[in-house]
Amino acid sequence: MAGDIPDGLAIESLWAIEADYASDAAERRPAVRLEHLTRIGRLMEAGTMVLAGAYADMSGSLLVVRAADEAAALAIVRDDVYARAGVWTGFRVRAIGVVSRAG
């Protein structure tokens, strides 16, 4: 399989997590958003969080994380204030291969 990746590219195994918003997320979110974003920033600095953002329609968030396995990826989002405060109500986790420049 490694032979089918062009020179200069690499594929990293990551975890994509879709977090569903509660029906009242717009009301719940402002009180905890600063804490949530501060944590996201720390996880990005540590290299754990690759991408994080909310869908414009307020249906949920998409996060991409580096984690050893699905359970570890879920632990990252379940430990977030959005999960504890009920902004996020459920998660879907999938392994993905992210293409990047090698080196």
Buried (B, 14 or more C-beta within 10 A) or exposed (E): EEEEEEEEEEBEEBBBBBBBBBEEBEEBBEEBBEBBEEBBEEBEEEEBBBEBEBEEEEEBBEBBBBBEEEEEBBEBBEEBBBBEBBBBBEBEBEEEEBEEEEE
